[in-house]
Amino acid sequence: MSHCPSCGRYVGPYEACPYCGAHLGGRVSIRLVKIGAVLLATVGLAVLWFAATRSQVPLIQAGQAGATMNMAYARVEGRVVRGPTYYADSGYLSFTVDDGTGEIRVAAYRKEADALRAEGRVPALGDQVSVAGTLRVREEDVAMTLNVPEHLEIVRPEAVEREIGSLTPEDYLRRVMVRGQVWEVRQPYEGLTLVTLRDSSGAVDVAIPQSLEELTGAFLPVEPGQSVDVAGAVDLYHDTVQVVPASVMDVVLLSEPVVVAAEVNAGALSAGDAGRMVTLHGTVTGVDPFSAGVKFTLDDGTGEVTVLLWQDTYDELDDPAQLAAGARVRVMGEVSAYHGEVEIVPQRAIDVEVLAAGTGAAPVVETNTPISIGDISADLVGSQVLVEGAVVGVESFSSLFKFTLDDGTGQIALVLWLSAYDELTDPAGLNVGAQVRVSGEVDEYQGSLQVVPSSGADVTVLSAGVSGTALREIGSLSAEDAGAAVAVAGEVTRAEPFSDGFRVWVSDGSGEVMLLLWQNVYERVAGRERLVPGARVQAAGVVQEYQGSLEVVPVLPVDVVVEGE
């Protein structure tokens, strides 16, 4: 009622008319209205709080999230298929959840991420999670922001013990426990450490990303030979199985070593053992270098087996010269079958242990008496012989150097694989004109006989070769000199590597010529790091013409002399 019923005037909120004094009945007190409003608001808020705390966040399917759900508060349940990724400088944490219908990337920022780290509730690959947050839908990308740490629930499956060799891509995201010996530790790029673990059934890489260290602590380094237990989820890298721990603490050192390769007898091995890791003890009865490495025959009394060392493995041996005939060795490697023949292939230099060095003195045809080169025939292929002769020719190939020996009764090729050449005690003396004594195996290649020493120690330079190549002015060289052996000296004007070696341009004031150093020669030139503009160099080689330009091609590393220290 806003007007007085007695005088009809406007009275507003008054309970009595200010004009005629009439009592205005039935009016509600403003105070009561205020009190009622407050009570009603309080009850309403209580009801809203009760409903909010008792109702569940709606569960959605990742594949159904669309633009109409942008900024909605929703929940997803699924398995972590990527992550976690963490950036310490910004405090950003993310992981990806797959619920079978699609994927959603979940992100937590500094405050929430710090809370998860402090509580040890960071999800790992393979974990089952239920997470609620604010959806961010942008075109094809669906993301979720975790606003409340308590809205993340994690269920981590128990790790199942498995042999390494039994792991397959079908085990993707399964949590497993593997036990093995650390085989190798490497960093393919900054931010990732790969630990190769091996047991008797196979090998697998354990991936330790930098994010894992920042979330769970520094990874204590492990070394080859140590044995460890690792719990983690199976991941795939280009269809290759890896194991990813949930924490660095899931890599546990063992006090007892894990047996990787069982002791076997050579006579018991067959092609059916291919892929198996084995260990053998025996005596080296023969060494055979080849283009890609070295093979040696191992006899343990029950039979013989070939051990194959690839060149990079052979080069890493502490003292390759010890691996000669008569050496006692312990070898661990993988069984391989090549053309029906069983071979043992060590994968690391430390898998070849020389227990007692060999003398390198292989049995010869006639004790220690050199055989005449003219008496060597195809009947002696595979036999060890001792020959003496003068070096009358030299040829260079990508994987070997070939020297022609002449003793007056005939000629034969002396083949030195690069590994054997590197073991020479006097490489500078082994050149045209040198007198040498060689112990090696007779071999045949494309119808020609050759002697192949097992190591550089089997080559003795009795008298060094003296280069008779005349020094020429560079300006005097012409196309008519192609195929001739010459020597030049001068100052390096420029130098550059190329795919198969190194090019060096030399000038002596009368002209300029390029020295073509093939990789096998360049890698063995003394002082090659000084082959820069301004350096003084002298080189002997064969003149060649290429696309109208003359080149001098040294045959041996000793044909190139770089002046200065």
C-alpha positions as CSV (number, residue, x, y, z in Angstrom):
1,M,0.0,0.0,0.0
2,S,1.6,3.3,-1.1
3,H,-1.4,5.7,-0.5
4,C,-3.3,6.6,2.6
5,P,-6.8,5.0,2.6
6,S,-8.1,8.0,4.6
7,C,-6.8,11.1,2.8
8,G,-5.6,9.4,-0.3
9,R,-2.1,11.0,-0.2
10,Y,1.2,9.1,-1.0
11,V,2.7,7.9,2.2
12,G,5.6,5.7,0.9
13,P,7.0,3.3,3.5
14,Y,5.4,4.9,6.5
15,E,3.2,2.7,8.8
16,A,1.1,5.8,9.8
17,C,0.0,8.6,7.4
18,P,2.2,11.7,8.0
19,Y,-0.7,13.9,6.9
20,C,-3.8,12.7,8.7
21,G,-2.2,10.2,11.2
22,A,-4.3,7.3,9.9
23,H,-2.8,3.8,10.7
24,L,-1.8,1.9,7.6
25,G,-2.4,-1.8,8.4
26,G,-1.0,-4.9,6.5
27,R,2.4,-3.4,5.7
28,V,5.5,-5.6,5.9
29,S,8.5,-4.2,7.8
30,I,11.5,-3.3,5.6
31,R,13.7,-4.9,8.2
32,L,11.9,-8.1,8.0
33,V,12.2,-8.0,4.2
34,K,16.0,-7.6,4.6
35,I,16.3,-10.4,7.1
36,G,14.2,-12.7,4.9
37,A,16.3,-11.9,1.8
38,V,19.5,-12.8,3.7
39,L,18.1,-16.0,5.0
40,L,16.8,-17.0,1.6
41,A,20.2,-16.3,-0.1
42,T,22.0,-18.3,2.6
43,V,19.7,-21.2,2.2
44,G,20.0,-21.0,-1.6
45,L,23.8,-21.0,-1.4
46,A,23.7,-24.0,0.9
47,V,21.5,-25.9,-1.5
48,L,23.9,-25.0,-4.4
49,W,26.9,-26.1,-2.4
50,F,25.3,-29.3,-1.5
51,A,24.3,-30.0,-5.1
52,A,27.7,-29.1,-6.4
53,T,29.6,-31.3,-3.9
54,R,27.2,-34.3,-4.3
55,S,26.9,-34.2,-8.1
56,Q,29.5,-35.8,-10.4
57,V,31.3,-34.0,-13.2
58,P,29.8,-35.3,-16.5
59,L,31.9,-38.0,-18.2
60,I,32.5,-37.5,-21.9
61,Q,34.1,-39.4,-24.7
62,A,37.2,-37.9,-26.2
63,G,36.0,-38.6,-29.7
64,Q,32.7,-36.7,-29.2
65,A,34.3,-33.5,-27.9
66,G,33.3,-30.6,-30.2
67,A,33.1,-26.8,-30.4
68,T,29.9,-26.7,-28.4
69,M,31.9,-28.2,-25.4
70,N,34.5,-25.4,-25.4
71,M,35.1,-24.2,-21.8
72,A,32.9,-26.9,-20.4
73,Y,34.0,-28.6,-17.2
74,A,34.1,-32.4,-18.0
75,R,35.7,-35.6,-17.1
76,V,37.5,-38.3,-19.2
77,E,38.7,-41.7,-18.3
78,G,41.4,-43.6,-20.2
79,R,45.0,-44.7,-20.4
80,V,48.0,-42.4,-20.6
81,V,49.5,-43.0,-24.1
82,R,52.1,-40.1,-24.1
83,G,53.9,-38.3,-21.5
84,P,54.4,-36.9,-19.1
85,T,56.2,-33.9,-20.5
86,Y,57.5,-31.3,-18.0
87,Y,59.2,-28.0,-18.4
88,A,60.8,-26.9,-15.2
89,D,61.3,-23.2,-16.2
90,S,57.6,-22.7,-16.9
91,G,56.1,-25.4,-14.6
92,Y,54.1,-26.8,-17.5
93,L,53.1,-30.5,-17.2
94,S,51.2,-32.4,-19.8
95,F,50.2,-35.9,-20.7
96,T,47.8,-37.5,-23.3
97,V,44.9,-39.7,-22.4
98,D,43.2,-42.2,-24.8
99,D,39.8,-43.5,-23.9
100,G,39.3,-45.7,-27.0
101,T,37.4,-43.1,-28.9
102,G,40.1,-40.5,-29.2
103,E,42.9,-38.6,-27.4
104,I,42.8,-35.6,-25.2
105,R,45.9,-33.7,-24.1
106,V,45.7,-32.8,-20.4
107,A,47.8,-29.8,-19.1
108,A,48.5,-28.6,-15.6
109,Y,50.3,-25.3,-14.9
110,R,52.7,-24.2,-12.3
111,K,50.5,-24.3,-9.1
112,E,48.7,-27.5,-10.0
113,A,51.8,-29.1,-11.5
114,D,53.8,-28.4,-8.3
115,A,51.1,-29.9,-6.2
116,L,51.1,-33.1,-8.3
117,R,54.9,-33.4,-8.1
118,A,54.9,-32.8,-4.3
119,E,52.2,-35.5,-3.8
120,G,53.9,-37.9,-6.1
121,R,50.8,-38.1,-8.3
122,V,52.2,-37.6,-11.7
123,P,50.8,-40.1,-14.2
124,A,53.1,-42.3,-16.2
125,L,52.8,-44.1,-19.5
126,G,50.3,-46.9,-19.3
127,D,48.5,-45.6,-16.2
128,Q,44.7,-45.7,-16.0
129,V,43.5,-42.2,-15.1
130,S,40.3,-40.3,-14.4
131,V,40.7,-36.6,-14.9
132,A,38.3,-33.6,-14.8
133,G,39.0,-30.1,-16.1
134,T,38.1,-27.3,-18.4
135,L,37.9,-28.3,-22.1
136,R,39.7,-26.2,-24.7
137,V,38.4,-27.1,-28.2
138,R,40.3,-25.6,-31.2
139,E,39.6,-27.0,-34.6
140,E,40.9,-30.6,-34.5
141,D,42.8,-30.1,-31.2
142,V,41.0,-31.0,-27.9
143,A,42.8,-30.2,-24.7
144,M,41.9,-30.1,-21.0
145,T,43.2,-27.9,-18.3
146,L,43.5,-29.5,-14.9
147,N,42.3,-26.8,-12.4
148,V,42.0,-28.9,-9.2
149,P,44.8,-31.5,-8.5
150,E,42.3,-33.6,-6.6
151,H,40.4,-34.1,-9.8
152,L,43.1,-36.4,-11.1
153,E,42.9,-40.1,-10.0
154,I,45.6,-42.6,-11.0
155,V,45.6,-46.4,-11.1
156,R,49.0,-47.9,-11.9
157,P,48.9,-51.6,-12.8
158,E,51.2,-54.1,-11.1
159,A,54.4,-54.9,-13.2
160,V,54.5,-58.4,-14.6
161,E,57.9,-60.1,-14.7
162,R,58.9,-60.9,-18.3
163,E,62.0,-62.1,-20.2
164,I,63.3,-59.4,-22.4
165,G,63.1,-61.6,-25.5
166,S,59.4,-62.2,-24.9
167,L,58.5,-58.5,-25.3
168,T,56.7,-57.7,-28.6
169,P,54.7,-54.7,-30.0
170,E,51.6,-56.5,-28.8
171,D,52.7,-55.5,-25.3
172,Y,52.3,-51.8,-26.0
173,L,51.5,-49.9,-22.8
174,R,51.6,-53.0,-20.6
175,R,53.6,-52.6,-17.4
176,V,56.4,-55.1,-17.1
177,M,59.4,-55.9,-14.9
178,V,62.6,-56.9,-16.7
179,R,65.9,-58.0,-15.3
180,G,69.2,-57.8,-17.2
181,Q,72.7,-56.6,-17.7
182,V,73.5,-53.1,-18.8
183,W,74.9,-53.5,-22.3
184,E,75.3,-49.9,-23.4
185,V,74.4,-46.4,-22.3
186,R,74.0,-43.7,-24.9
187,Q,72.4,-40.3,-25.5
188,P,71.0,-40.2,-29.1
189,Y,70.2,-36.5,-28.5
190,E,70.2,-34.1,-25.6
191,G,67.3,-34.8,-23.2
192,L,67.2,-38.6,-23.7
193,T,69.3,-41.4,-22.2
194,L,68.9,-44.9,-23.5
195,V,70.1,-47.9,-21.5
196,T,70.4,-51.1,-23.5
197,L,69.5,-54.0,-21.2
198,R,70.2,-57.6,-22.2
199,D,69.4,-61.0,-20.7
200,S,69.9,-64.5,-22.2
201,S,66.7,-64.1,-24.3
202,G,67.3,-60.7,-26.0
203,A,67.9,-57.0,-25.6
204,V,65.7,-53.9,-25.0
205,D,66.3,-50.2,-24.6
206,V,65.2,-48.5,-21.4
207,A,64.3,-44.9,-22.2
208,I,65.0,-42.2,-19.5
209,P,63.7,-38.8,-20.9
210,Q,64.9,-35.6,-19.2
211,S,61.3,-34.9,-18.1
212,L,61.3,-38.1,-16.0
213,E,64.4,-36.9,-14.2
214,E,62.9,-33.4,-13.6
215,L,59.8,-35.0,-12.2
216,T,61.2,-37.9,-10.1
217,G,64.9,-37.0,-9.4
218,A,68.3,-37.3,-11.0
219,F,69.0,-40.7,-12.7
220,L,72.0,-42.3,-11.1
221,P,74.3,-43.4,-13.9
222,V,74.7,-47.1,-14.7
223,E,77.6,-48.7,-16.5
224,P,78.0,-51.6,-18.9
225,G,78.3,-54.8,-17.0
226,Q,76.0,-53.8,-14.1
227,S,72.8,-55.8,-13.5
228,V,69.5,-54.1,-12.9
229,D,65.8,-54.5,-12.4
230,V,63.6,-52.2,-14.3
231,A,59.8,-51.7,-14.0
232,G,58.0,-49.7,-16.7
233,A,55.5,-49.6,-19.4
234,V,56.2,-50.9,-22.9
235,D,56.5,-48.2,-25.5
236,L,57.2,-48.4,-29.3
237,Y,59.8,-46.4,-31.3
238,H,59.2,-47.2,-35.0
239,D,57.9,-50.6,-34.1
240,T,60.9,-51.2,-31.8
241,V,60.0,-52.1,-28.2
242,Q,61.3,-49.9,-25.4
243,V,60.6,-49.8,-21.7
244,V,59.8,-46.5,-20.0
245,P,59.9,-46.3,-16.2
246,A,57.4,-44.3,-14.2
247,S,60.3,-43.0,-12.0
248,V,64.0,-43.1,-12.0
249,M,63.6,-45.2,-8.8
250,D,62.2,-48.0,-10.9
251,V,65.7,-48.7,-12.1
252,V,67.3,-50.8,-9.3
253,L,70.9,-52.1,-9.1
254,L,71.2,-55.8,-8.3
255,S,74.0,-57.3,-6.2
256,E,73.9,-60.6,-8.1
257,P,74.9,-60.5,-11.8
258,V,72.4,-61.5,-14.5
259,V,73.7,-64.3,-16.8
260,V,73.5,-63.0,-20.3
261,A,75.3,-65.7,-22.2
262,A,75.7,-69.3,-21.0
263,E,78.9,-71.2,-21.3
264,V,78.8,-73.6,-24.3
265,N,81.1,-75.9,-26.2
266,A,82.0,-75.1,-29.7
267,G,81.2,-78.6,-30.8
268,A,77.6,-78.4,-29.6
269,L,76.7,-75.3,-31.6
270,S,74.5,-75.5,-34.7
271,A,72.6,-73.2,-37.0
272,G,69.6,-73.8,-34.8
273,D,71.3,-71.7,-32.1
274,A,71.2,-68.5,-34.3
275,G,70.3,-65.5,-32.3
276,R,71.4,-67.0,-29.0
277,M,74.0,-65.3,-26.8
278,V,76.8,-67.7,-25.8
279,T,80.2,-67.6,-24.1
280,L,83.2,-69.7,-25.2
281,H,86.8,-70.2,-24.0
282,G,89.4,-71.5,-26.4
283,T,92.6,-71.1,-28.4
284,V,93.0,-69.0,-31.5
285,T,94.2,-71.3,-34.3
286,G,94.0,-68.8,-37.2
287,V,93.4,-65.2,-38.0
288,D,91.9,-64.0,-41.3
289,P,91.4,-60.2,-41.9
290,F,88.8,-59.3,-44.5
291,S,87.5,-56.1,-46.0
292,A,85.0,-55.4,-43.2
293,G,86.9,-56.7,-40.2
294,V,88.7,-59.8,-38.9
295,K,87.7,-63.4,-38.5
296,F,89.6,-65.8,-36.2
297,T,89.1,-69.5,-35.6
298,L,88.5,-70.6,-32.0
299,D,89.2,-74.1,-30.8
300,D,88.0,-75.2,-27.3
301,G,88.8,-78.9,-27.6
302,T,85.3,-80.0,-28.6
303,G,85.4,-78.3,-32.0
304,E,86.2,-75.1,-33.9
305,V,84.0,-72.1,-34.5
306,T,84.6,-68.8,-36.4
307,V,84.5,-65.6,-34.4
308,L,83.7,-62.5,-36.5
309,L,84.8,-59.1,-35.4
310,W,83.6,-56.1,-37.4
311,Q,86.2,-53.5,-38.1
312,D,84.9,-51.0,-35.5
313,T,84.8,-53.7,-32.8
314,Y,88.3,-54.9,-33.7
315,D,89.7,-51.4,-33.7
316,E,88.4,-50.8,-30.1
317,L,90.3,-53.8,-28.7
318,D,92.9,-52.8,-26.1
319,D,95.7,-54.6,-28.0
320,P,94.6,-56.1,-31.3
321,A,98.1,-57.6,-31.8
322,Q,97.5,-60.0,-28.9
323,L,94.7,-61.6,-30.9
324,A,97.0,-63.9,-32.8
325,A,97.5,-67.6,-33.3
326,G,98.0,-69.3,-30.0
327,A,96.1,-66.7,-28.0
328,R,93.8,-68.0,-25.2
329,V,90.6,-66.0,-25.3
330,R,87.1,-65.7,-23.7
331,V,84.5,-64.6,-26.2
332,M,80.8,-63.6,-25.7
333,G,78.7,-63.0,-28.7
334,E,75.6,-63.8,-30.7
335,V,75.4,-67.0,-32.7
336,S,74.9,-66.4,-36.4
337,A,74.6,-68.8,-39.3
338,Y,76.2,-67.7,-42.6
339,H,75.9,-70.0,-45.6
340,G,75.3,-72.8,-43.1
341,E,78.5,-72.1,-41.1
342,V,78.1,-71.1,-37.5
343,E,79.8,-67.9,-36.4
344,I,80.0,-66.0,-33.1
345,V,79.6,-62.3,-33.5
346,P,80.7,-60.2,-30.4
347,Q,79.0,-56.8,-30.3
348,R,81.5,-55.0,-28.1
349,A,85.2,-54.9,-27.8
350,I,84.9,-55.8,-24.1
351,D,83.2,-59.1,-25.1
352,V,86.6,-60.3,-26.3
353,E,89.0,-61.0,-23.4
354,V,92.5,-62.1,-24.2
355,L,93.5,-64.4,-21.3
356,A,97.0,-65.1,-22.8
357,A,98.4,-63.3,-25.8
358,G,99.3,-65.3,-28.9
359,T,102.8,-65.3,-30.5
360,G,101.4,-64.6,-33.9
361,A,103.8,-67.3,-35.2
362,A,101.6,-69.4,-37.4
363,P,103.0,-72.7,-38.6
364,V,104.9,-72.3,-41.9
365,V,105.5,-74.8,-44.7
366,E,109.2,-75.3,-43.9
367,T,109.8,-74.2,-40.3
368,N,111.4,-70.7,-40.4
369,T,113.0,-71.0,-43.8
370,P,111.6,-68.6,-46.4
371,I,110.0,-70.3,-49.4
372,S,110.8,-69.2,-52.9
373,I,108.0,-67.2,-54.4
374,G,108.3,-69.2,-57.6
375,D,107.5,-72.4,-55.6
376,I,104.1,-71.0,-54.3
377,S,101.3,-72.6,-56.2
378,A,97.5,-73.0,-55.9
379,D,98.1,-76.2,-53.9
380,L,99.3,-74.0,-51.0
381,V,96.2,-71.9,-50.7
382,G,95.2,-71.8,-47.1
383,S,98.7,-72.7,-45.9
384,Q,101.0,-70.4,-43.9
385,V,104.2,-69.5,-45.6
386,L,107.3,-67.3,-45.0
387,V,108.6,-65.3,-47.9
388,E,111.2,-62.7,-48.5
389,G,111.4,-60.3,-51.4
390,A,111.8,-56.7,-52.7
391,V,108.8,-54.4,-53.0
392,V,108.6,-53.6,-56.7
393,G,105.1,-52.1,-56.9
394,V,102.4,-50.6,-54.7
395,E,98.6,-50.2,-55.2
396,S,96.0,-48.6,-53.0
397,F,92.4,-49.7,-52.5
398,S,89.7,-48.4,-50.1
399,S,90.2,-51.2,-47.6
400,L,93.8,-52.4,-48.2
401,F,97.2,-51.7,-49.6
402,K,98.8,-54.2,-52.1
403,F,102.6,-54.6,-52.4
404,T,104.1,-56.6,-55.2
405,L,107.1,-58.8,-53.9
406,D,109.8,-60.1,-56.1
407,D,112.6,-62.5,-55.0
408,G,114.1,-63.3,-58.3
409,T,112.1,-66.5,-58.7
410,G,108.7,-64.9,-59.2
411,Q,106.3,-62.3,-57.9
412,I,103.4,-62.4,-55.5
413,A,101.0,-59.8,-54.0
414,L,101.4,-58.9,-50.4
415,V,97.9,-57.8,-49.2
416,L,97.7,-55.7,-46.1
417,W,94.2,-54.9,-44.8
418,L,94.0,-51.5,-43.2
419,S,93.9,-53.1,-39.7
420,A,97.2,-54.9,-40.4
421,Y,98.8,-51.9,-42.0
422,D,98.0,-49.8,-38.9
423,E,100.0,-52.4,-36.9
424,L,103.2,-52.1,-38.9
425,T,106.3,-51.3,-36.8
426,D,107.9,-49.5,-39.7
427,P,105.3,-48.2,-42.2
428,A,107.6,-45.5,-43.5
429,G,110.1,-48.1,-44.7
430,L,107.5,-50.2,-46.5
431,N,107.6,-48.7,-49.9
432,V,109.0,-49.4,-53.4
433,G,112.6,-50.7,-53.0
434,A,112.1,-52.1,-49.5
435,Q,113.3,-55.6,-48.7
436,V,110.8,-57.4,-46.5
437,R,110.1,-60.8,-44.8
438,V,106.4,-61.8,-44.5
439,S,104.6,-64.6,-42.7
440,G,101.1,-65.0,-44.0
441,E,98.4,-67.2,-45.5
442,V,98.4,-68.0,-49.2
443,D,95.1,-66.9,-50.8
444,E,93.8,-66.6,-54.3
445,Y,91.9,-63.7,-55.7
446,Q,90.5,-63.6,-59.2
447,G,93.0,-66.2,-60.3
448,S,96.1,-64.5,-58.7
449,L,97.9,-65.8,-55.7
450,Q,98.6,-63.5,-52.7
451,V,100.1,-63.6,-49.2
452,V,97.9,-62.2,-46.5
453,P,99.4,-61.6,-43.0
454,S,97.1,-61.8,-40.1
455,S,98.6,-58.7,-38.5
456,G,101.2,-56.0,-39.1
457,A,103.6,-57.8,-36.7
458,D,104.0,-60.5,-39.4
459,V,105.7,-58.0,-41.7
460,T,109.4,-57.2,-41.1
461,V,111.1,-54.5,-43.1
462,L,114.7,-55.8,-43.5
463,S,115.8,-52.6,-45.4
464,A,113.7,-49.6,-46.0
465,G,112.6,-48.5,-49.5
466,V,114.2,-45.3,-50.9
467,S,112.0,-43.2,-53.1
468,G,113.6,-42.7,-56.5
469,T,110.8,-40.4,-57.7
470,A,112.3,-37.2,-59.1
471,L,111.1,-33.9,-57.8
472,R,109.3,-31.9,-60.5
473,E,108.3,-28.3,-60.9
474,I,104.6,-28.2,-60.9
475,G,104.5,-26.0,-63.9
476,S,106.3,-28.6,-65.9
477,L,103.6,-31.2,-65.5
478,S,101.5,-31.9,-68.6
479,A,98.9,-34.4,-69.9
480,E,101.8,-36.4,-71.2
481,D,102.8,-37.2,-67.7
482,A,99.6,-39.1,-67.0
483,G,100.4,-42.4,-65.4
484,A,103.9,-41.4,-64.4
485,A,105.2,-41.3,-60.8
486,V,106.3,-37.8,-59.7
487,A,107.1,-35.9,-56.6
488,V,106.1,-32.2,-56.0
489,A,106.7,-29.8,-53.2
490,G,105.1,-26.4,-52.4
491,E,102.7,-24.4,-50.2
492,V,99.1,-25.4,-49.6
493,T,96.8,-22.8,-51.1
494,R,93.5,-24.4,-50.2
495,A,92.2,-27.7,-48.9
496,E,88.8,-29.3,-48.6
497,P,87.2,-32.7,-47.7
498,F,85.0,-34.6,-50.0
499,S,82.9,-37.7,-49.7
500,D,85.8,-40.2,-50.4
501,G,88.8,-38.3,-49.0
502,F,90.6,-34.9,-49.0
503,R,91.7,-32.5,-51.7
504,V,94.8,-30.3,-51.3
505,W,96.0,-27.7,-53.8
506,V,99.7,-27.1,-53.8
507,S,101.7,-24.3,-55.5
508,D,105.5,-23.9,-55.9
509,G,105.5,-20.6,-57.8
510,S,105.7,-22.3,-61.2
511,G,102.1,-23.7,-61.1
512,E,99.5,-25.3,-59.0
513,V,98.3,-28.9,-58.8
514,M,95.8,-30.8,-56.7
515,L,96.8,-33.7,-54.4
516,L,94.0,-36.2,-54.3
517,L,94.1,-38.1,-51.0
518,W,91.7,-41.0,-50.8
519,Q,90.3,-41.6,-47.4
520,N,92.4,-44.7,-46.6
521,V,95.6,-42.6,-47.3
522,Y,94.4,-39.3,-45.8
523,E,93.4,-40.9,-42.4
524,R,97.0,-42.2,-42.0
525,V,99.0,-39.2,-43.1
526,A,101.2,-38.0,-40.2
527,G,100.3,-34.4,-39.4
528,R,97.2,-34.3,-41.6
529,E,95.6,-31.7,-39.3
530,R,98.3,-29.3,-40.6
531,L,97.1,-29.6,-44.2
532,V,95.8,-26.0,-44.2
533,P,96.6,-23.0,-46.4
534,G,100.1,-21.8,-45.8
535,A,101.5,-25.3,-44.8
536,R,104.6,-26.7,-46.7
537,V,104.1,-30.2,-48.1
538,Q,106.0,-32.7,-50.2
539,A,104.2,-35.5,-51.9
540,A,104.9,-38.4,-54.3
541,G,102.2,-39.9,-56.4
542,V,100.8,-40.9,-59.8
543,V,99.8,-38.2,-62.3
544,Q,96.2,-38.4,-63.4
545,E,94.0,-36.2,-65.6
546,Y,90.4,-35.6,-64.6
547,Q,88.0,-33.4,-66.6
548,G,90.9,-31.6,-68.1
549,S,92.8,-31.0,-64.9
550,L,95.9,-32.7,-63.6
551,E,96.0,-34.4,-60.2
552,V,98.8,-36.1,-58.2
553,V,97.5,-39.1,-56.3
554,P,99.7,-40.5,-53.5
555,V,99.4,-44.3,-53.1
556,L,100.6,-44.6,-49.5
557,P,100.3,-42.4,-46.5
558,V,104.1,-42.1,-46.2
559,D,104.1,-40.5,-49.7
560,V,102.8,-37.3,-48.1
561,V,105.1,-35.3,-45.8
562,V,103.8,-32.3,-44.0
563,E,106.6,-30.0,-42.8
564,G,106.6,-28.5,-39.4
565,E,105.5,-29.8,-36.0
